[in-house]
């Protein structure tokens, strides 16, 4: 879904490599027909939600999720899936999952944004979504984490704190990392496509 003017060409290349037919769109009729919807990374939570509201896309996303179709949020896109964020005051999210987006701790030893590769730990070995991902490195560029139900967390990474790297509730999935930045991330994307 095209909701902020981000370069998603690398992500599109990765998706096509796994046989996906990809269309970048913010048109309701296109979104209604898609089997899988991806909310890519963005810059600002408040701006992203405002754009989705202005383009009248909130209902389409919620209808997609309610129908049980696959939905993947990447980076900021993952955070939009939750109830909202406490960063710079409260901003409501899509409210598809329980939980709140918040800043990672302010720690001089761990400058923000967290940029670079970190290892996936605490991987749910029983999930097809996370098959083969234990101890894989994935690429990050973020300042946010999410406080959510522990049952939703399928993998973690460590920075100043442990934070959710992969979340899942039924057909709704979130990657904190950018999957196209590492072989581990590509494996996660491949797994998502297989289970979708």
For each residue, the residues with C-beta under 8 A, 3 or more apart:
1: 24 25 26 31 37 38 39 40 57 61
2: 24 25 26
3: 26 39 42 48 51 52 55 57
4: 40 42 43 47 48 51
5:
6: 40 41 42 43
7: 10
8: 11 12 24 40
9: 12 13
10: 7 13 14 180
11: 8 14 15 38 40 74 178 179 180
12: 8 9 15 16 22 24
13: 9 10 16 17 180
14: 10 11 17 18 179 180 186 189
15: 11 12 18 20 22 38 189 193
16: 12 13 19 20 22
17: 13 14
18: 14 15 189 190 193
19: 16 193
20: 15 16 36 193
21:
22: 12 15 16
23: 30 34
24: 1 2 8 12
25: 1 2 30 31
26: 1 2 3 31 55 57
27: 30 31
28: 31 32 56 57 60
29: 32 33
30: 23 25 27 33 34
31: 1 25 26 27 28 34 37 57 60 61 64
32: 28 29 60 63 64
33: 29 30
34: 23 30 31 37 64 69
35: 69 70 196
36: 20 69 70 71 72 193 196
37: 1 31 34 61 64 69 70 71 72
38: 1 11 15 71 72 73 74 77
39: 1 3 61 71 72 73 74 77 78 80 81
40: 1 4 6 8 11 74 75 77
41: 6 74 75 76 77 141 178
42: 3 4 6 45 47 48 75 76 77
43: 4 6 47 48 76
44: 47 48 76
45: 42 48 49 76 79 80 85 87 91 93 101 144
46: 49 50 85 88 91
47: 4 42 43 44 50 51
48: 3 4 42 43 44 45 51 52 76 80
49: 45 46 52 53 80 91 92 93
50: 46 47 53 54
51: 3 4 47 48 54 55
52: 3 48 49 55 57 58 61 80 94
53: 49 50 56 57 58
54: 50 51
55: 3 26 51 52
56: 28 53 59 60
57: 1 3 26 28 31 52 53 60 61
58: 52 53 61 62 94
59: 56 62 63
60: 28 31 32 56 57 63 64
61: 1 31 37 39 52 57 58 64 65 71 94 96
62: 58 59 65 66 94 96
63: 32 59 60 66 67
64: 31 32 34 37 60 61 67 69 71
65: 61 62 68 69 71 96 171 172
66: 62 63
67: 63 64
68: 65 170 171
69: 34 35 36 37 64 65 171
70: 35 36 37 171 173 192 195 196
71: 36 37 38 39 61 64 65 81 96 171 172 173
72: 36 37 38 39 77 173 174 175 192
73: 38 39 76 77 78 79 80 81 172 173 174 175
74: 11 38 39 40 41 77 78 174 175 178 179
75: 40 41 42 78 79 141 142 175 176 177 178
76: 41 42 43 44 45 48 73 79 80 142 144
77: 38 39 40 41 42 72 73 74 80 81 174
78: 39 73 74 75 81 146 167 174 175 176
79: 45 73 75 76 82 85 93 101 144 146 174
80: 39 45 48 49 52 73 76 77 93 94
81: 39 71 73 77 78 93 94 96 97 167 172 174
82: 79 85 93 94 95 96 97 98 99 100 101 146 148
83: 92 93 95 97 98 99 100
84: 90 91 92 93 95 100 101
85: 45 46 79 82 90 91 93 100 101 102 144
86: 89 90 100 101 102
87: 45 91 101 102 103 144
88: 46 91
89: 86
90: 84 85 86
91: 45 46 49 84 85 87 88
92: 49 83 84 95
93: 45 49 79 80 81 82 83 84 85 101
94: 52 58 61 62 80 81 82
95: 82 83 84 92
96: 61 62 65 71 81 82 172
97: 81 82 83 148 149 152 167 169 172
98: 82 83 148 149
99: 82 83 146 147 148 149 152
100: 82 83 84 85 86 146 147 148
101: 45 79 82 84 85 86 87 93 144 145 146
102: 85 86 87 144 145 146 147
103: 87 106 112 143 144 145
104: 110 112 114 142 143 144 145 159 160 161 163
105: 110 160 161
106: 103 112
107: 110 160
108: 111
109: 160
110: 104 105 107 114 159 160
111: 108
112: 103 104 106 143
113: 141 142 143
114: 104 110 118 140 141 142 143 159
115: 140 141
116: 139 140
117: 137 138 139 140 181 182
118: 114 137 138 140 157 158 159 165
119: 135 136 137 157 158
120: 123 130 133 134 135 136 137 138 155 156 157 165 166 184
121: 135 155 156 157 158 162
122: 153 155 156 162
123: 120 130 133 134 135 154 155
124: 127 129 130 153 154 155
125: 130 134
126:
127: 124 130 131 154 168
128: 131 191 194 195
129: 124 154 166 168 173 188 191 192 195
130: 120 123 124 125 127 133 134 154 155 166 188 191
131: 127 128 191
132: 136 187 191
133: 120 123 130 136 155 166 184 187 188 191
134: 120 123 125 130
135: 119 120 121 123
136: 119 120 132 133 182 183 184 187 188
137: 117 118 119 120 182 183 184
138: 117 118 120 157 165 175 177 178 179 181 182 184 185 188
139: 116 117 177 178 181 182 185
140: 114 115 116 117 118 157 159 176 177 178
141: 41 75 113 114 115 178
142: 75 76 104 113 114 176
143: 103 104 112 113 114
144: 45 76 79 85 87 101 102 103 104
145: 101 102 103 104 161 163 164 176
146: 78 79 82 99 100 101 102 163 164 167 174 176
147: 99 100 102
148: 82 97 98 99 100 152 153 164 167
149: 97 98 99 152 153 169
150: 153
151:
152: 97 99 148 149 164 167 168 169
153: 122 124 148 149 150 156 164 166 167
154: 123 124 127 129 130 166 167 168
155: 120 121 122 123 124 130 133 164 165 166
156: 120 121 122 153 162 163 164 165
157: 118 119 120 121 138 140 162 163 165 176 177
158: 118 119 121 161 162 163
159: 104 110 114 118 140 163
160: 104 105 107 109 110
161: 104 105 145 158
162: 121 122 156 157 158
163: 104 145 146 156 157 158 159 176
164: 145 146 148 152 153 155 156 167 174 176
165: 118 120 138 155 156 157 175 176 177
166: 120 129 130 133 153 154 155 173 174 175 176 188
167: 78 81 97 146 148 152 153 154 164 173 174
168: 127 129 152 154 172 173 174
169: 97 149 152 172
170: 68
171: 65 68 69 70 71 196
172: 65 71 73 81 96 97 168 169
173: 70 71 72 73 129 166 167 168 192
174: 72 73 74 77 78 79 81 146 164 166 167 168
175: 72 73 74 75 78 138 165 166 178 179 185 188 189 192
176: 75 78 140 142 145 146 157 163 164 165 166
177: 75 138 139 140 157 165 181 182 185 188
178: 11 41 74 75 138 139 140 141 175 181 185
179: 11 14 74 138 175 182 185 186 188 189
180: 10 11 13 14 185 186 189
181: 117 138 139 177 178 185
182: 117 136 137 138 139 177 179 185 186
183: 136 137 186 187
184: 120 133 136 137 138 187 188
185: 138 139 175 177 178 179 180 181 182 188 189
186: 14 179 180 182 183 189 190
187: 132 133 136 183 184 190 191
188: 129 130 133 136 138 166 175 177 179 184 185 191 192
189: 14 15 18 175 179 180 185 186 192 193
190: 18 186 187 193 194
191: 128 129 130 131 132 133 187 188 194 195
192: 70 72 129 173 175 188 189 195 196
193: 15 18 19 20 36 189 190 196
194: 128 190 191
195: 70 128 129 191 192
196: 35 36 70 171 192 193
